[in-house]
Amino acid sequence: MPRQVSDEEYAYLQNRRMVADFVEPIYNDPGLAKEAKRLIKRKYPQLAIPDLDIEDRVQAQLDADRKERKDAEDAAKKKADDEAWKSERRKVQADYSFTDEAMSDLEGWMRDKGVGDYEVAASYRASKNPKTTEPTYDSQYWHHDQTPGYADIAKDPEAWGRKEILSAIHRDSERMKGR
């Protein structure tokens, strides 16, 4: 059964039809459809647009996977960098015989001076602050009596000197004969 429409309602329906005719080609255009659907979804968030909703879920999953992979790579890189740093620190500490306190002092100096390489900093610090040598004697005495050949020298120094001179002359003459 036909229904009577007022002029105002007819004008309203005509305007709606014109808007629909205007929007439909944009909505169905492959280059513009995604943007149009996003605008509609932004205005009406509860509206179900199946292809856009599926695409959003897939994209969200891909983004989550990428983030997880990037976080794992960053963690592995950070661990490798940390291991390299600790290894270099141990090597420098062993090479230069630095104590833990000396290493802390060296690291403080490195921060103050902006030096990023342990080897460079340690060689510089070692050259500027040389380590004192430890005495090699065990007491105040020289222990010259334990030196090899001391008994011969002490018994007769002139005879020992004569014997050494003659053996040196003999070695030189043997060497000259061998030429």
PyMOL commands that place a pseudoatom at each C-alpha (Angstrom):
pseudoatom trace, name=CA, resn=MET, resi=1, chain=A, elem=C, hetatm=0, pos=[0.000, 0.000, 0.000]
pseudoatom trace, name=CA, resn=PRO, resi=2, chain=A, elem=C, hetatm=0, pos=[1.446, 3.277, -1.055]
pseudoatom trace, name=CA, resn=ARG, resi=3, chain=A, elem=C, hetatm=0, pos=[2.312, 5.763, 1.561]
pseudoatom trace, name=CA, resn=GLN, resi=4, chain=A, elem=C, hetatm=0, pos=[2.014, 9.554, 1.391]
pseudoatom trace, name=CA, resn=VAL, resi=5, chain=A, elem=C, hetatm=0, pos=[5.261, 11.466, 1.903]
pseudoatom trace, name=CA, resn=SER, resi=6, chain=A, elem=C, hetatm=0, pos=[5.346, 15.130, 2.768]
pseudoatom trace, name=CA, resn=ASP, resi=7, chain=A, elem=C, hetatm=0, pos=[7.421, 17.576, 0.749]
pseudoatom trace, name=CA, resn=GLU, resi=8, chain=A, elem=C, hetatm=0, pos=[9.842, 18.070, 3.639]
pseudoatom trace, name=CA, resn=GLU, resi=9, chain=A, elem=C, hetatm=0, pos=[10.319, 14.315, 4.106]
pseudoatom trace, name=CA, resn=TYR, resi=10, chain=A, elem=C, hetatm=0, pos=[10.751, 13.913, 0.350]
pseudoatom trace, name=CA, resn=ALA, resi=11, chain=A, elem=C, hetatm=0, pos=[13.472, 16.610, 0.281]
pseudoatom trace, name=CA, resn=TYR, resi=12, chain=A, elem=C, hetatm=0, pos=[15.177, 14.943, 3.252]
pseudoatom trace, name=CA, resn=LEU, resi=13, chain=A, elem=C, hetatm=0, pos=[15.119, 11.520, 1.542]
pseudoatom trace, name=CA, resn=GLN, resi=14, chain=A, elem=C, hetatm=0, pos=[16.400, 13.042, -1.704]
pseudoatom trace, name=CA, resn=ASN, resi=15, chain=A, elem=C, hetatm=0, pos=[19.319, 14.668, 0.138]
pseudoatom trace, name=CA, resn=ARG, resi=16, chain=A, elem=C, hetatm=0, pos=[20.107, 11.298, 1.798]
pseudoatom trace, name=CA, resn=ARG, resi=17, chain=A, elem=C, hetatm=0, pos=[20.032, 9.575, -1.592]
pseudoatom trace, name=CA, resn=MET, resi=18, chain=A, elem=C, hetatm=0, pos=[22.410, 12.191, -3.034]
pseudoatom trace, name=CA, resn=VAL, resi=19, chain=A, elem=C, hetatm=0, pos=[24.797, 11.702, -0.118]
pseudoatom trace, name=CA, resn=ALA, resi=20, chain=A, elem=C, hetatm=0, pos=[24.610, 7.914, -0.572]
pseudoatom trace, name=CA, resn=ASP, resi=21, chain=A, elem=C, hetatm=0, pos=[25.237, 8.287, -4.323]
pseudoatom trace, name=CA, resn=PHE, resi=22, chain=A, elem=C, hetatm=0, pos=[28.177, 10.542, -3.526]
pseudoatom trace, name=CA, resn=VAL, resi=23, chain=A, elem=C, hetatm=0, pos=[29.721, 8.275, -0.816]
pseudoatom trace, name=CA, resn=GLU, resi=24, chain=A, elem=C, hetatm=0, pos=[29.132, 4.874, -2.480]
pseudoatom trace, name=CA, resn=PRO, resi=25, chain=A, elem=C, hetatm=0, pos=[31.791, 5.282, -5.221]
pseudoatom trace, name=CA, resn=ILE, resi=26, chain=A, elem=C, hetatm=0, pos=[34.300, 6.428, -2.603]
pseudoatom trace, name=CA, resn=TYR, resi=27, chain=A, elem=C, hetatm=0, pos=[33.416, 3.484, -0.326]
pseudoatom trace, name=CA, resn=ASN, resi=28, chain=A, elem=C, hetatm=0, pos=[33.843, 0.995, -3.191]
pseudoatom trace, name=CA, resn=ASP, resi=29, chain=A, elem=C, hetatm=0, pos=[36.974, 2.579, -4.703]
pseudoatom trace, name=CA, resn=PRO, resi=30, chain=A, elem=C, hetatm=0, pos=[40.032, 0.344, -3.930]
pseudoatom trace, name=CA, resn=GLY, resi=31, chain=A, elem=C, hetatm=0, pos=[42.298, 3.341, -3.419]
pseudoatom trace, name=CA, resn=LEU, resi=32, chain=A, elem=C, hetatm=0, pos=[39.942, 5.262, -1.140]
pseudoatom trace, name=CA, resn=ALA, resi=33, chain=A, elem=C, hetatm=0, pos=[37.881, 2.524, 0.539]
pseudoatom trace, name=CA, resn=LYS, resi=34, chain=A, elem=C, hetatm=0, pos=[40.244, 2.006, 3.479]
pseudoatom trace, name=CA, resn=GLU, resi=35, chain=A, elem=C, hetatm=0, pos=[40.295, 5.703, 4.344]
pseudoatom trace, name=CA, resn=ALA, resi=36, chain=A, elem=C, hetatm=0, pos=[36.509, 5.969, 3.971]
pseudoatom trace, name=CA, resn=LYS, resi=37, chain=A, elem=C, hetatm=0, pos=[35.960, 2.909, 6.183]
pseudoatom trace, name=CA, resn=ARG, resi=38, chain=A, elem=C, hetatm=0, pos=[38.369, 4.306, 8.790]
pseudoatom trace, name=CA, resn=LEU, resi=39, chain=A, elem=C, hetatm=0, pos=[36.439, 7.580, 8.850]
pseudoatom trace, name=CA, resn=ILE, resi=40, chain=A, elem=C, hetatm=0, pos=[33.167, 5.715, 9.280]
pseudoatom trace, name=CA, resn=LYS, resi=41, chain=A, elem=C, hetatm=0, pos=[34.702, 3.525, 12.005]
pseudoatom trace, name=CA, resn=ARG, resi=42, chain=A, elem=C, hetatm=0, pos=[35.996, 6.617, 13.794]
pseudoatom trace, name=CA, resn=LYS, resi=43, chain=A, elem=C, hetatm=0, pos=[32.539, 8.197, 13.776]
pseudoatom trace, name=CA, resn=TYR, resi=44, chain=A, elem=C, hetatm=0, pos=[30.735, 4.928, 14.683]
pseudoatom trace, name=CA, resn=PRO, resi=45, chain=A, elem=C, hetatm=0, pos=[33.232, 2.735, 16.635]
pseudoatom trace, name=CA, resn=GLN, resi=46, chain=A, elem=C, hetatm=0, pos=[30.689, -0.033, 17.353]
pseudoatom trace, name=CA, resn=LEU, resi=47, chain=A, elem=C, hetatm=0, pos=[29.773, -0.431, 13.678]
pseudoatom trace, name=CA, resn=ALA, resi=48, chain=A, elem=C, hetatm=0, pos=[31.007, -3.757, 12.287]
pseudoatom trace, name=CA, resn=ILE, resi=49, chain=A, elem=C, hetatm=0, pos=[32.962, -3.441, 9.061]
pseudoatom trace, name=CA, resn=PRO, resi=50, chain=A, elem=C, hetatm=0, pos=[34.209, -7.047, 8.649]
pseudoatom trace, name=CA, resn=ASP, resi=51, chain=A, elem=C, hetatm=0, pos=[37.077, -6.518, 6.204]
pseudoatom trace, name=CA, resn=LEU, resi=52, chain=A, elem=C, hetatm=0, pos=[38.408, -3.523, 8.155]
pseudoatom trace, name=CA, resn=ASP, resi=53, chain=A, elem=C, hetatm=0, pos=[38.032, -5.298, 11.516]
pseudoatom trace, name=CA, resn=ILE, resi=54, chain=A, elem=C, hetatm=0, pos=[39.894, -8.395, 10.263]
pseudoatom trace, name=CA, resn=GLU, resi=55, chain=A, elem=C, hetatm=0, pos=[42.622, -6.248, 8.751]
pseudoatom trace, name=CA, resn=ASP, resi=56, chain=A, elem=C, hetatm=0, pos=[42.990, -4.358, 12.038]
pseudoatom trace, name=CA, resn=ARG, resi=57, chain=A, elem=C, hetatm=0, pos=[43.266, -7.598, 14.047]
pseudoatom trace, name=CA, resn=VAL, resi=58, chain=A, elem=C, hetatm=0, pos=[45.846, -9.030, 11.632]
pseudoatom trace, name=CA, resn=GLN, resi=59, chain=A, elem=C, hetatm=0, pos=[47.810, -5.776, 11.687]
pseudoatom trace, name=CA, resn=ALA, resi=60, chain=A, elem=C, hetatm=0, pos=[47.683, -5.703, 15.488]
pseudoatom trace, name=CA, resn=GLN, resi=61, chain=A, elem=C, hetatm=0, pos=[49.030, -9.278, 15.614]
pseudoatom trace, name=CA, resn=LEU, resi=62, chain=A, elem=C, hetatm=0, pos=[51.789, -8.425, 13.137]
pseudoatom trace, name=CA, resn=ASP, resi=63, chain=A, elem=C, hetatm=0, pos=[52.722, -5.348, 15.159]
pseudoatom trace, name=CA, resn=ALA, resi=64, chain=A, elem=C, hetatm=0, pos=[52.799, -7.408, 18.370]
pseudoatom trace, name=CA, resn=ASP, resi=65, chain=A, elem=C, hetatm=0, pos=[55.024, -10.022, 16.683]
pseudoatom trace, name=CA, resn=ARG, resi=66, chain=A, elem=C, hetatm=0, pos=[57.353, -7.328, 15.345]
pseudoatom trace, name=CA, resn=LYS, resi=67, chain=A, elem=C, hetatm=0, pos=[57.563, -5.708, 18.769]
pseudoatom trace, name=CA, resn=GLU, resi=68, chain=A, elem=C, hetatm=0, pos=[58.281, -9.052, 20.427]
pseudoatom trace, name=CA, resn=ARG, resi=69, chain=A, elem=C, hetatm=0, pos=[60.985, -9.858, 17.874]
pseudoatom trace, name=CA, resn=LYS, resi=70, chain=A, elem=C, hetatm=0, pos=[62.522, -6.386, 18.223]
pseudoatom trace, name=CA, resn=ASP, resi=71, chain=A, elem=C, hetatm=0, pos=[62.484, -6.662, 22.014]
pseudoatom trace, name=CA, resn=ALA, resi=72, chain=A, elem=C, hetatm=0, pos=[64.201, -10.066, 21.792]
pseudoatom trace, name=CA, resn=GLU, resi=73, chain=A, elem=C, hetatm=0, pos=[66.828, -8.682, 19.389]
pseudoatom trace, name=CA, resn=ASP, resi=74, chain=A, elem=C, hetatm=0, pos=[67.385, -5.653, 21.630]
pseudoatom trace, name=CA, resn=ALA, resi=75, chain=A, elem=C, hetatm=0, pos=[67.762, -7.906, 24.679]
pseudoatom trace, name=CA, resn=ALA, resi=76, chain=A, elem=C, hetatm=0, pos=[70.248, -10.145, 22.834]
pseudoatom trace, name=CA, resn=LYS, resi=77, chain=A, elem=C, hetatm=0, pos=[72.214, -7.118, 21.621]
pseudoatom trace, name=CA, resn=LYS, resi=78, chain=A, elem=C, hetatm=0, pos=[72.237, -5.620, 25.110]
pseudoatom trace, name=CA, resn=LYS, resi=79, chain=A, elem=C, hetatm=0, pos=[73.428, -8.935, 26.560]
pseudoatom trace, name=CA, resn=ALA, resi=80, chain=A, elem=C, hetatm=0, pos=[76.189, -9.223, 23.936]
pseudoatom trace, name=CA, resn=ASP, resi=81, chain=A, elem=C, hetatm=0, pos=[77.273, -5.619, 24.565]
pseudoatom trace, name=CA, resn=ASP, resi=82, chain=A, elem=C, hetatm=0, pos=[77.271, -6.241, 28.317]
pseudoatom trace, name=CA, resn=GLU, resi=83, chain=A, elem=C, hetatm=0, pos=[79.362, -9.404, 27.891]
pseudoatom trace, name=CA, resn=ALA, resi=84, chain=A, elem=C, hetatm=0, pos=[81.835, -7.578, 25.627]
pseudoatom trace, name=CA, resn=TRP, resi=85, chain=A, elem=C, hetatm=0, pos=[82.113, -4.762, 28.165]
pseudoatom trace, name=CA, resn=LYS, resi=86, chain=A, elem=C, hetatm=0, pos=[82.664, -7.174, 31.057]
pseudoatom trace, name=CA, resn=SER, resi=87, chain=A, elem=C, hetatm=0, pos=[85.195, -9.169, 29.028]
pseudoatom trace, name=CA, resn=GLU, resi=88, chain=A, elem=C, hetatm=0, pos=[87.166, -6.044, 28.117]
pseudoatom trace, name=CA, resn=ARG, resi=89, chain=A, elem=C, hetatm=0, pos=[87.028, -4.899, 31.743]
pseudoatom trace, name=CA, resn=ARG, resi=90, chain=A, elem=C, hetatm=0, pos=[88.347, -8.276, 33.002]
pseudoatom trace, name=CA, resn=LYS, resi=91, chain=A, elem=C, hetatm=0, pos=[91.113, -8.302, 30.362]
pseudoatom trace, name=CA, resn=VAL, resi=92, chain=A, elem=C, hetatm=0, pos=[92.306, -4.792, 31.247]
pseudoatom trace, name=CA, resn=GLN, resi=93, chain=A, elem=C, hetatm=0, pos=[92.130, -5.559, 34.959]
pseudoatom trace, name=CA, resn=ALA, resi=94, chain=A, elem=C, hetatm=0, pos=[94.261, -8.689, 34.448]
pseudoatom trace, name=CA, resn=ASP, resi=95, chain=A, elem=C, hetatm=0, pos=[96.718, -7.087, 31.983]
pseudoatom trace, name=CA, resn=TYR, resi=96, chain=A, elem=C, hetatm=0, pos=[97.413, -4.047, 34.140]
pseudoatom trace, name=CA, resn=SER, resi=97, chain=A, elem=C, hetatm=0, pos=[97.043, -5.834, 37.504]
pseudoatom trace, name=CA, resn=PHE, resi=98, chain=A, elem=C, hetatm=0, pos=[94.425, -3.326, 38.667]
pseudoatom trace, name=CA, resn=THR, resi=99, chain=A, elem=C, hetatm=0, pos=[92.558, -4.024, 41.875]
pseudoatom trace, name=CA, resn=ASP, resi=100, chain=A, elem=C, hetatm=0, pos=[88.783, -3.577, 42.076]
pseudoatom trace, name=CA, resn=GLU, resi=101, chain=A, elem=C, hetatm=0, pos=[89.365, -0.209, 43.720]
pseudoatom trace, name=CA, resn=ALA, resi=102, chain=A, elem=C, hetatm=0, pos=[91.751, 0.825, 40.934]
pseudoatom trace, name=CA, resn=MET, resi=103, chain=A, elem=C, hetatm=0, pos=[89.170, -0.250, 38.327]
pseudoatom trace, name=CA, resn=SER, resi=104, chain=A, elem=C, hetatm=0, pos=[86.479, 1.843, 40.041]
pseudoatom trace, name=CA, resn=ASP, resi=105, chain=A, elem=C, hetatm=0, pos=[88.887, 4.783, 40.051]
pseudoatom trace, name=CA, resn=LEU, resi=106, chain=A, elem=C, hetatm=0, pos=[89.693, 4.171, 36.371]
pseudoatom trace, name=CA, resn=GLU, resi=107, chain=A, elem=C, hetatm=0, pos=[85.995, 4.058, 35.444]
pseudoatom trace, name=CA, resn=GLY, resi=108, chain=A, elem=C, hetatm=0, pos=[85.386, 7.316, 37.331]
pseudoatom trace, name=CA, resn=TRP, resi=109, chain=A, elem=C, hetatm=0, pos=[88.261, 8.906, 35.448]
pseudoatom trace, name=CA, resn=MET, resi=110, chain=A, elem=C, hetatm=0, pos=[86.862, 7.546, 32.171]
pseudoatom trace, name=CA, resn=ARG, resi=111, chain=A, elem=C, hetatm=0, pos=[83.471, 9.149, 32.898]
pseudoatom trace, name=CA, resn=ASP, resi=112, chain=A, elem=C, hetatm=0, pos=[85.075, 12.474, 33.841]
pseudoatom trace, name=CA, resn=LYS, resi=113, chain=A, elem=C, hetatm=0, pos=[87.318, 12.604, 30.771]
pseudoatom trace, name=CA, resn=GLY, resi=114, chain=A, elem=C, hetatm=0, pos=[84.847, 11.045, 28.318]
pseudoatom trace, name=CA, resn=VAL, resi=115, chain=A, elem=C, hetatm=0, pos=[87.047, 8.087, 27.434]
pseudoatom trace, name=CA, resn=GLY, resi=116, chain=A, elem=C, hetatm=0, pos=[85.064, 5.067, 26.235]
pseudoatom trace, name=CA, resn=ASP, resi=117, chain=A, elem=C, hetatm=0, pos=[87.815, 2.497, 25.781]
pseudoatom trace, name=CA, resn=TYR, resi=118, chain=A, elem=C, hetatm=0, pos=[89.216, 0.598, 28.757]
pseudoatom trace, name=CA, resn=GLU, resi=119, chain=A, elem=C, hetatm=0, pos=[92.502, -0.220, 26.991]
pseudoatom trace, name=CA, resn=VAL, resi=120, chain=A, elem=C, hetatm=0, pos=[93.195, 3.418, 26.112]
pseudoatom trace, name=CA, resn=ALA, resi=121, chain=A, elem=C, hetatm=0, pos=[92.271, 4.644, 29.586]
pseudoatom trace, name=CA, resn=ALA, resi=122, chain=A, elem=C, hetatm=0, pos=[94.280, 1.926, 31.356]
pseudoatom trace, name=CA, resn=SER, resi=123, chain=A, elem=C, hetatm=0, pos=[97.420, 2.485, 29.251]
pseudoatom trace, name=CA, resn=TYR, resi=124, chain=A, elem=C, hetatm=0, pos=[97.207, 6.228, 29.862]
pseudoatom trace, name=CA, resn=ARG, resi=125, chain=A, elem=C, hetatm=0, pos=[96.640, 5.838, 33.588]
pseudoatom trace, name=CA, resn=ALA, resi=126, chain=A, elem=C, hetatm=0, pos=[99.392, 3.236, 33.883]
pseudoatom trace, name=CA, resn=SER, resi=127, chain=A, elem=C, hetatm=0, pos=[101.848, 5.527, 32.093]
pseudoatom trace, name=CA, resn=LYS, resi=128, chain=A, elem=C, hetatm=0, pos=[100.934, 8.497, 34.304]
pseudoatom trace, name=CA, resn=ASN, resi=129, chain=A, elem=C, hetatm=0, pos=[100.901, 6.492, 37.550]
pseudoatom trace, name=CA, resn=PRO, resi=130, chain=A, elem=C, hetatm=0, pos=[103.521, 3.776, 37.201]
pseudoatom trace, name=CA, resn=LYS, resi=131, chain=A, elem=C, hetatm=0, pos=[103.354, 0.949, 39.689]
pseudoatom trace, name=CA, resn=THR, resi=132, chain=A, elem=C, hetatm=0, pos=[106.292, 0.785, 42.056]
pseudoatom trace, name=CA, resn=THR, resi=133, chain=A, elem=C, hetatm=0, pos=[108.425, -2.284, 41.688]
pseudoatom trace, name=CA, resn=GLU, resi=134, chain=A, elem=C, hetatm=0, pos=[108.558, -4.804, 44.440]
pseudoatom trace, name=CA, resn=PRO, resi=135, chain=A, elem=C, hetatm=0, pos=[112.014, -5.526, 45.905]
pseudoatom trace, name=CA, resn=THR, resi=136, chain=A, elem=C, hetatm=0, pos=[113.442, -8.844, 44.806]
pseudoatom trace, name=CA, resn=TYR, resi=137, chain=A, elem=C, hetatm=0, pos=[115.740, -9.380, 47.785]
pseudoatom trace, name=CA, resn=ASP, resi=138, chain=A, elem=C, hetatm=0, pos=[114.526, -11.295, 50.782]
pseudoatom trace, name=CA, resn=SER, resi=139, chain=A, elem=C, hetatm=0, pos=[116.409, -9.379, 53.448]
pseudoatom trace, name=CA, resn=GLN, resi=140, chain=A, elem=C, hetatm=0, pos=[118.903, -6.597, 53.837]
pseudoatom trace, name=CA, resn=TYR, resi=141, chain=A, elem=C, hetatm=0, pos=[121.804, -8.842, 52.752]
pseudoatom trace, name=CA, resn=TRP, resi=142, chain=A, elem=C, hetatm=0, pos=[122.872, -9.475, 49.214]
pseudoatom trace, name=CA, resn=HIS, resi=143, chain=A, elem=C, hetatm=0, pos=[123.662, -13.178, 49.638]
pseudoatom trace, name=CA, resn=HIS, resi=144, chain=A, elem=C, hetatm=0, pos=[126.625, -12.895, 47.335]
pseudoatom trace, name=CA, resn=ASP, resi=145, chain=A, elem=C, hetatm=0, pos=[128.027, -16.052, 48.863]
pseudoatom trace, name=CA, resn=GLN, resi=146, chain=A, elem=C, hetatm=0, pos=[125.266, -18.006, 47.079]
pseudoatom trace, name=CA, resn=THR, resi=147, chain=A, elem=C, hetatm=0, pos=[126.277, -16.698, 43.659]
pseudoatom trace, name=CA, resn=PRO, resi=148, chain=A, elem=C, hetatm=0, pos=[127.663, -19.458, 41.361]
pseudoatom trace, name=CA, resn=GLY, resi=149, chain=A, elem=C, hetatm=0, pos=[131.492, -19.503, 41.375]
pseudoatom trace, name=CA, resn=TYR, resi=150, chain=A, elem=C, hetatm=0, pos=[131.789, -17.387, 44.514]
pseudoatom trace, name=CA, resn=ALA, resi=151, chain=A, elem=C, hetatm=0, pos=[133.770, -20.068, 46.372]
pseudoatom trace, name=CA, resn=ASP, resi=152, chain=A, elem=C, hetatm=0, pos=[136.492, -20.019, 43.651]
pseudoatom trace, name=CA, resn=ILE, resi=153, chain=A, elem=C, hetatm=0, pos=[136.668, -16.236, 43.698]
pseudoatom trace, name=CA, resn=ALA, resi=154, chain=A, elem=C, hetatm=0, pos=[136.858, -16.054, 47.494]
pseudoatom trace, name=CA, resn=LYS, resi=155, chain=A, elem=C, hetatm=0, pos=[139.537, -18.773, 47.736]
pseudoatom trace, name=CA, resn=ASP, resi=156, chain=A, elem=C, hetatm=0, pos=[141.994, -17.069, 45.322]
pseudoatom trace, name=CA, resn=PRO, resi=157, chain=A, elem=C, hetatm=0, pos=[140.728, -14.023, 43.440]
pseudoatom trace, name=CA, resn=GLU, resi=158, chain=A, elem=C, hetatm=0, pos=[143.898, -13.634, 41.335]
pseudoatom trace, name=CA, resn=ALA, resi=159, chain=A, elem=C, hetatm=0, pos=[143.913, -17.274, 40.223]
pseudoatom trace, name=CA, resn=TRP, resi=160, chain=A, elem=C, hetatm=0, pos=[140.215, -17.032, 39.328]
pseudoatom trace, name=CA, resn=GLY, resi=161, chain=A, elem=C, hetatm=0, pos=[140.797, -13.838, 37.319]
pseudoatom trace, name=CA, resn=ARG, resi=162, chain=A, elem=C, hetatm=0, pos=[143.803, -15.381, 35.523]
pseudoatom trace, name=CA, resn=LYS, resi=163, chain=A, elem=C, hetatm=0, pos=[141.726, -18.495, 34.673]
pseudoatom trace, name=CA, resn=GLU, resi=164, chain=A, elem=C, hetatm=0, pos=[138.844, -16.372, 33.318]
pseudoatom trace, name=CA, resn=ILE, resi=165, chain=A, elem=C, hetatm=0, pos=[141.197, -14.252, 31.188]
pseudoatom trace, name=CA, resn=LEU, resi=166, chain=A, elem=C, hetatm=0, pos=[142.917, -17.318, 29.755]
pseudoatom trace, name=CA, resn=SER, resi=167, chain=A, elem=C, hetatm=0, pos=[139.581, -19.037, 28.984]
pseudoatom trace, name=CA, resn=ALA, resi=168, chain=A, elem=C, hetatm=0, pos=[138.362, -15.861, 27.228]
pseudoatom trace, name=CA, resn=ILE, resi=169, chain=A, elem=C, hetatm=0, pos=[141.562, -15.733, 25.140]
pseudoatom trace, name=CA, resn=HIS, resi=170, chain=A, elem=C, hetatm=0, pos=[141.204, -19.422, 24.300]
pseudoatom trace, name=CA, resn=ARG, resi=171, chain=A, elem=C, hetatm=0, pos=[137.517, -18.950, 23.212]
pseudoatom trace, name=CA, resn=ASP, resi=172, chain=A, elem=C, hetatm=0, pos=[138.484, -15.998, 21.023]
pseudoatom trace, name=CA, resn=SER, resi=173, chain=A, elem=C, hetatm=0, pos=[141.316, -17.884, 19.349]
pseudoatom trace, name=CA, resn=GLU, resi=174, chain=A, elem=C, hetatm=0, pos=[139.051, -20.885, 18.691]
pseudoatom trace, name=CA, resn=ARG, resi=175, chain=A, elem=C, hetatm=0, pos=[136.486, -18.599, 17.184]
pseudoatom trace, name=CA, resn=MET, resi=176, chain=A, elem=C, hetatm=0, pos=[139.132, -16.976, 14.936]
pseudoatom trace, name=CA, resn=LYS, resi=177, chain=A, elem=C, hetatm=0, pos=[140.318, -20.415, 13.775]
pseudoatom trace, name=CA, resn=GLY, resi=178, chain=A, elem=C, hetatm=0, pos=[136.747, -21.346, 12.864]
pseudoatom trace, name=CA, resn=ARG, resi=179, chain=A, elem=C, hetatm=0, pos=[136.398, -18.465, 10.394]
for i in range(1, 179): cmd.bond("trace and resi %d" % i, "trace and resi %d" % (i + 1))
show_as sticks, trace
zoom trace
